[in-house]
Amino acid sequence: MRRPLLIIFIVLLFIDLIHINLKSIDVSKDNEIVIVEGLVKGKVEKQKYDQYKIGKFIVNDYGKKKSLQIGQIVKIKGRYKSLDNMKFKDFDYGRYIRSTGYEAIIYVDKCEVINSNYLYISIGKVKKYIKDTLRYLYKDKSDFINSIILGSSEYLSTEEKDMFMRTGTSHIIAISGLHTGLICSMIAFIIRGINNIYKLILLFIIIFLYSIMVGSSPSIVRSLLFTMIMYTAIFLDRKRDGISTLSLIGIFFIINNPYIIYNASFQLSFLATLSIIYFCSYVNDIFKNRLISVTISANILTIPIIYYSFNGIPILSILGNMIIVPCIGIIIYLSIASVAMFRINLYLAKLVAYFNKEVINIIYYFLDKISILSFSYIEVDNPKFYCVVIYYIILFSYMIYKELKTMKEQENELQGYYKECQ
């Protein structure tokens, strides 16, 4: 069998779908007063309330009774809100919350700090320092930089989010394989290569701490696990099959949280990676350009999700990505450099930030010009699910045909197991 992990993943996927759709609704605890204890792993300050991620719960503090910090272990007394049957029009909000790994929402009545976790406290302080320093150095562009480095895209304005969506570059403001690859490359450069086991372990520790800092969303964990496996394969001088690696990560995710299959971040991250692995070499044979090939390849399997979930199709995504992708590494590296220099030499930090802001301003200028073009984005008022199903049936049938053909060729010793995207 060519890719047994892929078969296992597909079987688990169908079992998961059947199990979730047959599961009965349980609202027995709805509106009950409960007491929960847990570690504060995330915090978002909103206009009317503070939202915390505590253990397996989303905790909303509308009264802002107590400003909790990441790393504190707290006891919360509040009203339990079941995620079952929590729908707003056509959007199943409860299912979405479950897809991010949480069991319920709790509305705070009383709160007590009972302990603290030193690791998370330290990471929380580092994150706050980076965020505050970026705000000081970059002012109005700090929200964009915080989104690509810390995953804090919730502070971006509606206009900014709309600009990225219409130009097909929304993946830039959500940490993915592109971002983690750049950060890992920077770490590898600083420690002068991954040429011994200690450096490999150090890289993994830094990646693990970084994943905690940025929130460990499905797309982040997927990209970090994929990167770790890639570096391990390079270190051991072993070839790896990208689709099997991706399938293994998918199996882990589904076992850990069955509802993750309804998470748009997971869907887009998983399908974009699969699409690049599978179609990149074919597309590159036509265009002979790595950036164009990767952009087109990523869209082949993700366009139906964008069409159905976000009610539109970005027509000029290739142009938008050709503008921003080559510059994103420069922006990330200069942003990190400016933060590192902030305590050492404020003048140099401001100088680096000035050049970085100019790069960002240029990118924003061109993306804004693209986004306002009438033909840059096709809006769909009522996307049809059957169109998505038909698209994937045709495409996956082709992929299965190619797989069977490859297996036949392997049996005849006409083709090796691995293909590389040139």
Backbone torsions as a table, in degrees:
resi	resn	phi	psi	omega
1	MET	NA	132.1	-172.1
2	ARG	-69.3	-49.2	-177.2
3	ARG	-137.8	79.9	-177.6
4	PRO	-62.2	-33.5	179.9
5	LEU	-64.0	-34.0	177.7
6	LEU	-66.6	-40.3	178.0
7	ILE	-63.2	-44.5	179.3
8	ILE	-61.4	-42.6	180.0
9	PHE	-61.8	-44.8	-178.9
10	ILE	-64.0	-42.2	178.6
11	VAL	-62.5	-46.3	178.2
12	LEU	-60.8	-37.2	-179.7
13	LEU	-61.8	-46.0	179.8
14	PHE	-68.7	-40.2	176.9
15	ILE	-61.7	-41.2	179.4
16	ASP	-61.7	-46.5	179.5
17	LEU	-59.7	-45.4	-179.6
18	ILE	-64.6	-44.5	-178.4
19	HIS	-61.3	-45.1	-177.4
20	ILE	-66.7	-43.1	-177.2
21	ASN	-73.6	-19.1	176.9
22	LEU	-94.4	-7.6	-177.6
23	LYS	-69.4	134.3	-178.5
24	SER	-78.3	153.1	179.1
25	ILE	-77.9	134.2	-179.7
26	ASP	-126.4	107.7	177.5
27	VAL	-118.9	25.7	-175.6
28	SER	-62.8	-31.3	-178.7
29	LYS	-96.9	3.5	-175.2
30	ASP	-59.8	130.3	178.4
31	ASN	70.6	8.2	174.2
32	GLU	-73.6	151.8	173.3
33	ILE	-86.0	122.3	-176.6
34	VAL	-126.5	162.3	175.3
35	ILE	-123.4	124.7	179.8
36	VAL	-129.9	151.2	175.4
37	GLU	-122.6	146.3	178.8
38	GLY	-179.6	173.9	-179.3
39	LEU	-91.3	132.0	175.7
40	VAL	-75.6	110.2	-177.0
41	LYS	-102.4	-15.9	-179.3
42	GLY	-157.4	155.1	-179.3
43	LYS	-148.0	133.4	174.7
44	VAL	-129.3	122.6	179.2
45	GLU	-91.4	112.8	179.3
46	LYS	-106.6	170.7	-173.5
47	GLN	-62.8	-42.8	-174.7
48	LYS	-101.0	-14.3	-178.1
49	TYR	-160.9	163.0	172.0
50	ASP	-101.2	138.0	179.5
51	GLN	-117.5	131.0	-178.5
52	TYR	-121.0	151.0	171.4
53	LYS	-107.9	108.1	-174.7
54	ILE	-124.0	110.1	-178.1
55	GLY	59.7	-123.3	-179.7
56	LYS	-99.0	17.8	-174.9
57	PHE	-126.0	146.5	166.3
58	ILE	-92.4	124.1	-175.8
59	VAL	-116.1	120.0	179.6
60	ASN	-105.7	125.0	179.6
61	ASP	-112.1	91.3	-176.3
62	TYR	-72.8	-28.1	179.1
63	GLY	-84.1	-7.5	-174.2
64	LYS	47.5	49.2	-174.8
65	LYS	-64.4	-36.5	-178.4
66	LYS	-148.4	130.1	-179.6
67	SER	-83.1	99.7	-179.8
68	LEU	-82.1	158.2	-179.9
69	GLN	-122.2	151.1	176.5
70	ILE	-58.7	132.0	179.3
71	GLY	105.3	-15.8	177.9
72	GLN	-78.2	142.7	173.5
73	ILE	-101.0	121.4	-169.6
74	VAL	-125.9	159.1	171.8
75	LYS	-113.2	121.0	-176.1
76	ILE	-112.9	131.6	171.0
77	LYS	-114.0	125.3	-177.0
78	GLY	-170.6	-176.2	-177.3
79	ARG	-89.5	127.1	-177.4
80	TYR	-83.8	128.8	177.6
81	LYS	-117.4	114.1	-179.5
82	SER	-68.2	145.2	178.9
83	LEU	-86.0	-12.1	178.4
84	ASP	-71.2	136.8	177.2
85	ASN	62.9	27.7	177.0
86	MET	-99.6	87.0	-176.5
87	LYS	-123.3	145.5	175.3
88	PHE	-125.5	107.2	-173.4
89	LYS	57.4	-117.3	-178.5
90	ASP	-96.5	2.8	-176.1
91	PHE	-100.8	120.4	177.4
92	ASP	-86.8	90.0	-175.9
93	TYR	-66.5	-37.6	179.6
94	GLY	-62.1	-42.2	178.4
95	ARG	-65.9	-36.9	178.4
96	TYR	-62.9	-46.0	179.1
97	ILE	-60.4	-42.1	177.8
98	ARG	-63.3	-35.9	-179.0
99	SER	-65.7	-21.3	177.6
100	THR	-89.8	-0.8	173.3
101	GLY	103.3	15.0	-177.5
102	TYR	-115.3	151.0	-172.0
103	GLU	-96.0	-28.2	-175.5
104	ALA	-166.0	170.1	173.6
105	ILE	-110.3	138.0	177.9
106	ILE	-122.6	130.6	176.6
107	TYR	-97.4	119.3	-169.6
108	VAL	-68.4	136.0	169.5
109	ASP	-111.3	-51.0	176.7
110	LYS	-134.5	152.2	-177.5
111	CYS	-143.5	139.0	-179.1
112	GLU	-141.1	129.4	176.0
113	VAL	-84.8	122.0	-175.7
114	ILE	-111.7	-16.6	-180.0
115	ASN	-170.0	-173.0	177.6
116	SER	-151.4	155.6	178.4
117	ASN	-109.6	115.2	-172.6
118	TYR	-60.0	-41.1	-178.8
119	LEU	-60.7	-50.7	-177.7
120	TYR	-69.4	-35.0	176.2
121	ILE	-60.1	-45.9	-179.5
122	SER	-64.3	-44.5	179.3
123	ILE	-63.9	-40.3	178.0
124	GLY	-61.8	-39.7	178.4
125	LYS	-66.9	-41.4	177.9
126	VAL	-62.9	-43.7	179.6
127	LYS	-62.0	-44.0	179.5
128	LYS	-64.3	-39.9	179.1
129	TYR	-63.2	-45.5	179.3
130	ILE	-62.0	-45.9	-178.1
131	LYS	-62.9	-46.2	-179.2
132	ASP	-66.5	-38.9	179.4
133	THR	-65.6	-42.6	178.0
134	LEU	-63.8	-38.5	177.5
135	ARG	-63.6	-38.3	179.3
136	TYR	-68.5	-43.6	-175.3
137	LEU	-79.1	-34.0	-170.2
138	TYR	-113.2	-6.7	176.0
139	LYS	49.9	-114.0	-173.6
140	ASP	-69.1	-17.8	179.0
141	LYS	-95.6	1.3	-177.5
142	SER	-67.4	-32.2	-179.8
143	ASP	-64.9	-37.9	177.3
144	PHE	-64.9	-45.4	-179.3
145	ILE	-67.1	-40.2	177.2
146	ASN	-61.7	-32.1	-179.4
147	SER	-72.1	-37.0	-176.5
148	ILE	-86.1	-15.5	179.3
149	ILE	-106.7	-40.6	-175.4
150	LEU	-110.1	-2.3	179.3
151	GLY	73.1	19.6	-176.8
152	SER	-95.2	63.1	-176.3
153	SER	-78.7	-8.5	-177.6
154	GLU	-66.3	-17.9	-178.8
155	TYR	-91.0	-4.9	176.4
156	LEU	-67.3	145.9	179.4
157	SER	-71.2	161.3	178.3
158	THR	-61.0	-37.8	179.7
159	GLU	-64.0	-40.7	179.5
160	GLU	-66.1	-46.3	179.7
161	LYS	-61.2	-39.8	179.7
162	ASP	-65.9	-38.5	179.2
163	MET	-62.9	-45.3	179.2
164	PHE	-66.5	-37.6	-179.8
165	MET	-66.2	-45.4	-176.5
166	ARG	-68.7	-25.0	179.4
167	THR	-97.5	3.5	177.9
168	GLY	69.6	26.0	-178.1
169	THR	-116.5	21.3	-179.0
170	SER	-61.7	-25.5	179.9
171	HIS	-63.5	-20.0	179.6
172	ILE	-68.0	-35.8	-176.3
173	ILE	-91.2	8.6	172.5
174	ALA	-125.8	120.9	-174.9
175	ILE	-58.3	127.5	-176.7
176	SER	-140.7	-163.3	-178.3
177	GLY	-61.5	-32.6	178.3
178	LEU	-60.6	-47.5	-176.9
179	HIS	-68.4	-47.7	-178.0
180	THR	-66.5	-34.0	176.6
181	GLY	-63.3	-41.8	178.6
182	LEU	-65.0	-42.7	-179.1
183	ILE	-67.1	-41.6	178.3
184	CYS	-65.2	-37.5	177.2
185	SER	-63.7	-38.5	178.4
186	MET	-65.0	-43.4	178.9
187	ILE	-63.1	-44.9	179.3
188	ALA	-60.3	-37.5	178.7
189	PHE	-67.1	-43.1	-178.2
190	ILE	-63.7	-40.5	-178.7
191	ILE	-91.8	11.8	174.8
192	ARG	61.8	49.4	174.0
193	GLY	89.5	158.9	177.3
194	ILE	-100.6	78.2	-174.5
195	ASN	-111.7	7.1	171.4
196	ASN	-152.2	166.4	-173.4
197	ILE	-63.9	-31.0	-178.5
198	TYR	-68.4	-40.3	177.7
199	LYS	-68.1	-36.3	176.9
200	LEU	-63.5	-44.4	178.4
201	ILE	-63.9	-41.2	178.3
202	LEU	-61.1	-42.6	177.7
203	LEU	-60.1	-44.5	-179.5
204	PHE	-64.7	-38.8	178.9
205	ILE	-63.9	-45.1	179.6
206	ILE	-62.9	-41.9	178.6
207	ILE	-62.9	-41.6	179.3
208	PHE	-62.2	-46.1	179.4
209	LEU	-64.7	-37.8	178.7
210	TYR	-64.7	-39.3	179.5
211	SER	-63.6	-36.4	176.0
212	ILE	-64.8	-43.5	-177.5
213	MET	-61.6	-40.8	-174.1
214	VAL	-92.7	1.7	169.2
215	GLY	106.3	-8.1	175.2
216	SER	55.6	45.1	174.3
217	SER	-71.1	164.0	-178.8
218	PRO	-54.8	-43.1	-178.2
219	SER	-66.9	-36.0	179.8
220	ILE	-68.7	-48.3	-179.5
221	VAL	-62.8	-40.2	178.3
222	ARG	-60.2	-47.9	-177.4
223	SER	-67.7	-37.2	179.7
224	LEU	-68.8	-42.8	177.8
225	LEU	-63.3	-41.7	179.4
226	PHE	-62.5	-42.5	179.4
227	THR	-65.1	-41.8	179.4
228	MET	-62.0	-42.8	178.5
229	ILE	-65.0	-39.0	179.3
230	MET	-62.4	-46.9	-179.5
231	TYR	-66.8	-35.0	176.5
232	THR	-63.7	-42.9	178.8
233	ALA	-63.2	-41.5	178.7
234	ILE	-64.5	-43.2	-178.7
235	PHE	-63.3	-40.1	-179.2
236	LEU	-85.1	-2.4	-178.3
237	ASP	56.9	49.1	179.6
238	ARG	-121.2	144.0	173.1
239	LYS	-76.1	151.1	177.7
240	ARG	-132.9	149.4	176.6
241	ASP	-98.7	115.0	-174.6
242	GLY	-60.0	-39.9	-177.7
243	ILE	-68.7	-39.5	176.7
244	SER	-65.8	-40.1	176.7
245	THR	-61.4	-46.4	179.6
246	LEU	-63.2	-38.8	178.6
247	SER	-63.7	-41.5	178.2
248	LEU	-61.3	-43.1	178.3
249	ILE	-65.3	-40.2	177.6
250	GLY	-62.4	-40.4	177.1
251	ILE	-60.6	-45.1	178.4
252	PHE	-58.7	-45.1	-178.4
253	PHE	-63.6	-45.7	-176.6
254	ILE	-66.0	-40.6	178.0
255	ILE	-64.6	-40.0	-178.0
256	ASN	-71.1	-38.5	-179.0
257	ASN	-150.2	98.1	-177.7
258	PRO	-57.0	-29.7	-176.8
259	TYR	-76.1	-4.9	-176.2
260	ILE	-64.4	-20.6	179.4
261	ILE	-65.5	-15.9	177.8
262	TYR	-96.5	5.1	-179.2
263	ASN	-87.6	118.6	-176.7
264	ALA	-61.8	-35.4	178.6
265	SER	-62.4	-43.9	178.4
266	PHE	-66.3	-44.6	-179.3
267	GLN	-58.3	-49.8	-177.4
268	LEU	-67.7	-41.8	-179.6
269	SER	-64.7	-45.9	-178.0
270	PHE	-66.4	-48.2	-176.2
271	LEU	-70.6	-35.3	178.0
272	ALA	-64.0	-42.9	179.1
273	THR	-65.5	-45.6	177.8
274	LEU	-60.0	-42.9	-178.3
275	SER	-63.8	-42.1	179.1
276	ILE	-66.3	-43.8	-179.9
277	ILE	-60.0	-43.2	-171.4
278	TYR	-83.0	-43.4	-169.8
279	PHE	-99.9	-11.6	-172.6
280	CYS	-56.5	-47.5	-176.6
281	SER	-64.1	-38.1	179.6
282	TYR	-66.2	-45.0	-178.6
283	VAL	-67.9	-37.8	-178.0
284	ASN	-67.4	-28.0	175.9
285	ASP	-63.4	-25.9	-178.2
286	ILE	-89.4	-49.0	-171.7
287	PHE	-94.5	-20.7	178.5
288	LYS	56.0	31.1	178.8
289	ASN	-140.4	121.2	-174.1
290	ARG	-60.7	-47.1	-176.4
291	LEU	-64.0	-46.5	178.7
292	ILE	-63.6	-41.5	-178.2
293	SER	-64.0	-44.2	179.8
294	VAL	-64.8	-42.4	-179.0
295	THR	-63.5	-47.6	179.2
296	ILE	-63.8	-44.3	-178.8
297	SER	-59.8	-44.4	-178.7
298	ALA	-62.0	-32.1	-177.0
299	ASN	-79.3	-20.0	-174.9
300	ILE	-58.9	-44.1	-178.2
301	LEU	-97.8	-10.7	-177.1
302	THR	-100.4	-20.4	-178.8
303	ILE	-53.2	-44.3	179.3
304	PRO	-61.4	-36.3	178.8
305	ILE	-67.5	-43.4	178.1
306	ILE	-62.9	-44.1	178.9
307	TYR	-58.6	-46.0	-173.9
308	TYR	-82.7	-38.2	-175.2
309	SER	-84.2	-32.0	-174.7
310	PHE	-117.3	9.3	172.3
311	ASN	56.8	45.3	177.5
312	GLY	178.8	169.8	179.1
313	ILE	-133.4	120.3	177.2
314	PRO	-77.8	108.7	-175.5
315	ILE	-72.7	-36.9	-174.8
316	LEU	-100.8	33.6	-178.1
317	SER	-65.5	-32.8	178.9
318	ILE	-62.7	-45.7	179.6
319	LEU	-64.5	-43.5	179.6
320	GLY	-61.4	-42.1	179.8
321	ASN	-71.3	-31.6	177.3
322	MET	-66.5	-25.0	178.5
323	ILE	-81.3	-46.0	-169.7
324	ILE	-93.3	-36.4	-174.5
325	VAL	-60.5	-45.2	179.4
326	PRO	-62.8	-22.1	-176.1
327	CYS	-95.7	-13.7	-172.5
328	ILE	-65.8	-34.2	176.9
329	GLY	-64.3	-42.1	178.3
330	ILE	-61.1	-44.1	-178.4
331	ILE	-64.0	-45.0	-179.1
332	ILE	-64.2	-46.7	-177.5
333	TYR	-66.1	-41.6	178.6
334	LEU	-68.2	-35.0	178.1
335	SER	-64.4	-45.2	179.0
336	ILE	-65.3	-40.4	179.4
337	ALA	-62.8	-41.4	-178.9
338	SER	-66.5	-37.6	176.9
339	VAL	-67.4	-41.3	179.6
340	ALA	-64.0	-34.5	-178.8
341	MET	-81.9	-14.8	-170.5
342	PHE	-55.2	-43.6	-178.9
343	ARG	-84.7	-15.5	-176.4
344	ILE	-91.4	-50.9	-178.6
345	ASN	-148.8	102.5	-175.8
346	LEU	-62.2	-36.7	-179.2
347	TYR	-62.1	-47.2	179.3
348	LEU	-64.0	-39.2	178.9
349	ALA	-61.0	-43.3	179.3
350	LYS	-68.1	-35.1	179.0
351	LEU	-65.4	-45.8	177.1
352	VAL	-62.1	-42.7	179.7
353	ALA	-63.2	-36.1	179.8
354	TYR	-62.1	-48.9	179.5
355	PHE	-64.4	-38.4	179.7
356	ASN	-64.4	-42.7	178.9
357	LYS	-63.5	-34.9	177.9
358	GLU	-64.7	-39.8	176.8
359	VAL	-62.4	-45.4	-179.9
360	ILE	-63.8	-42.2	179.3
361	ASN	-61.3	-40.1	178.1
362	ILE	-63.9	-44.3	178.5
363	ILE	-61.5	-46.8	179.0
364	TYR	-59.6	-39.4	-178.6
365	TYR	-61.0	-49.7	-177.6
366	PHE	-69.9	-40.6	178.4
367	LEU	-64.3	-38.1	178.2
368	ASP	-64.1	-41.0	178.7
369	LYS	-63.7	-38.1	178.6
370	ILE	-69.4	-42.5	-174.1
371	SER	-65.2	-29.2	-177.6
372	ILE	-85.0	-4.8	175.3
373	LEU	-67.6	135.3	-175.0
374	SER	-62.9	-29.0	-176.5
375	PHE	-98.5	7.0	-177.0
376	SER	-74.0	-23.3	-175.2
377	TYR	-146.5	125.0	177.6
378	ILE	-95.1	113.6	178.3
379	GLU	-84.8	138.7	-179.8
380	VAL	-121.3	113.7	-175.6
381	ASP	-70.9	-36.5	-175.8
382	ASN	-137.3	77.6	-178.4
383	PRO	-61.9	141.4	-176.7
384	LYS	-98.8	127.5	-179.3
385	PHE	-67.5	-34.8	-178.1
386	TYR	-64.7	-27.7	176.7
387	CYS	-66.0	-38.9	177.6
388	VAL	-64.2	-44.9	-178.9
389	VAL	-62.0	-46.4	-179.1
390	ILE	-62.5	-42.9	-180.0
391	TYR	-58.2	-49.5	-177.4
392	TYR	-70.0	-34.2	177.2
393	ILE	-61.3	-46.7	179.9
394	ILE	-63.4	-46.9	-175.0
395	LEU	-69.4	-45.0	-179.8
396	PHE	-69.3	-29.3	175.1
397	SER	-63.5	-41.1	177.2
398	TYR	-64.3	-43.1	-179.4
399	MET	-64.3	-39.3	177.8
400	ILE	-65.5	-40.6	177.7
401	TYR	-59.8	-44.6	179.5
402	LYS	-64.6	-38.2	178.1
403	GLU	-63.7	-45.8	179.8
404	LEU	-63.5	-38.8	178.4
405	LYS	-64.5	-42.4	178.7
406	THR	-63.4	-42.3	178.6
407	MET	-61.7	-38.7	178.9
408	LYS	-65.4	-41.4	179.0
409	GLU	-65.5	-36.2	178.3
410	GLN	-65.7	-39.6	178.4
411	GLU	-60.0	-33.7	180.0
412	ASN	-89.8	6.6	178.7
413	GLU	56.8	38.6	178.9
414	LEU	-98.3	-15.7	-174.9
415	GLN	-147.9	141.1	176.8
416	GLY	-74.5	172.4	-175.8
417	TYR	-74.2	-37.4	-169.8
418	TYR	-100.3	144.9	171.7
419	LYS	-123.1	145.8	178.0
420	GLU	-118.7	143.9	175.0
421	CYS	-83.6	111.7	-177.9
422	GLN	-74.4	NA	NA
